[in-house]
Amino acid sequence: MRSFENKVAVVTGAGSGIGRALAQELARRGADLALADMREAGLAGTAANVAATGRRVTTHVVDVADAARMEALAEAVMAAHGRVELLVNNAAFQ
């Protein structure tokens, strides 16, 4: 993918560390984001940073180890964004 402009990216583990940095860089490059993490506070911080870029952002509190929640995440992202061009599965099982 040469450009992230107006693309939709899903980033798991977006509440801190590499996931937060990826989300911020994708937003800086023009992507809209669906951010997922199991920790709501960290997720809110990342979302605030992304929103400051003017990009569209949704947040989803999920644990990647919970299959039902991950299926619900896919449905929620499609309902909110209509499509997904990039999935960054950064979250780890804990």
C-alpha positions as CSV (number, residue, x, y, z in Angstrom):
1,M,0.0,0.0,0.0
2,R,1.7,3.2,-1.1
3,S,-0.7,5.6,0.5
4,F,-2.8,5.4,3.7
5,E,-4.8,8.5,2.8
6,N,-8.5,7.9,3.5
7,K,-7.9,4.2,4.2
8,V,-9.3,2.5,7.2
9,A,-6.9,0.7,9.5
10,V,-7.6,-1.5,12.6
11,V,-4.9,-1.6,15.2
12,T,-5.1,-4.0,18.1
13,G,-3.1,-3.3,21.2
14,A,-3.5,0.4,20.4
15,G,-3.5,1.5,24.1
16,S,0.2,1.8,24.5
17,G,3.7,1.1,23.1
18,I,4.0,0.0,19.5
19,G,0.3,-0.1,19.0
20,R,-0.1,3.6,20.0
21,A,2.9,4.6,17.9
22,L,1.5,2.7,14.9
23,A,-1.9,4.4,15.3
24,Q,-0.4,7.8,15.5
25,E,1.8,7.3,12.5
26,L,-1.1,5.9,10.4
27,A,-3.3,8.9,11.4
28,R,-0.4,11.2,10.5
29,R,-0.3,9.6,7.0
30,G,-4.1,10.1,6.6
31,A,-5.7,6.9,7.7
32,D,-8.9,6.6,9.7
33,L,-8.6,4.2,12.6
34,A,-10.5,1.6,14.6
35,L,-8.5,1.2,17.7
36,A,-8.7,-1.9,20.0
37,D,-7.3,-2.7,23.3
38,M,-8.3,-4.4,26.5
39,R,-7.4,-1.3,28.6
40,E,-9.9,1.5,28.2
41,A,-7.8,4.2,29.7
42,G,-4.8,3.7,27.4
43,L,-7.2,3.4,24.4
44,A,-8.8,6.7,25.3
45,G,-5.4,8.4,25.3
46,T,-4.4,7.0,21.9
47,A,-7.8,8.0,20.5
48,A,-7.4,11.6,21.8
49,N,-4.0,11.8,20.1
50,V,-5.4,10.4,16.8
51,A,-8.5,12.6,16.9
52,A,-6.2,15.7,17.2
53,T,-4.9,14.9,13.7
54,G,-8.5,15.3,12.3
55,R,-8.8,11.7,11.3
56,R,-11.8,9.6,12.2
57,V,-11.3,7.2,15.1
58,T,-13.4,4.7,16.9
59,T,-12.4,2.7,20.0
60,H,-13.2,-0.8,20.9
61,V,-12.4,-2.4,24.3
62,V,-11.7,-6.1,23.5
63,D,-9.4,-8.9,24.5
64,V,-7.9,-10.7,21.5
65,A,-8.2,-14.0,23.3
66,D,-12.0,-13.7,23.3
67,A,-13.2,-15.1,20.0
68,A,-16.7,-13.8,20.4
69,R,-15.5,-10.3,21.2
70,M,-13.2,-10.3,18.2
71,E,-16.2,-11.3,15.9
72,A,-18.1,-8.4,17.5
73,L,-15.2,-6.1,16.8
74,A,-15.3,-7.0,13.1
75,E,-19.0,-6.2,13.0
76,A,-18.6,-3.0,14.9
77,V,-15.7,-1.8,12.7
78,M,-17.7,-2.5,9.5
79,A,-20.8,-0.8,10.9
80,A,-18.7,2.3,11.8
81,H,-16.3,2.5,8.9
82,G,-17.8,0.4,6.1
83,R,-14.5,-1.2,5.1
84,V,-11.0,-2.1,6.3
85,E,-7.9,-1.9,4.2
86,L,-5.3,-2.7,6.9
87,L,-5.3,-4.8,10.0
88,V,-2.4,-4.6,12.4
89,N,-2.7,-7.4,14.9
90,N,-0.3,-5.9,17.5
91,A,-2.0,-7.2,20.7
92,A,-0.6,-10.2,22.5
93,F,-2.3,-12.8,24.5
94,Q,-1.9,-12.3,28.2
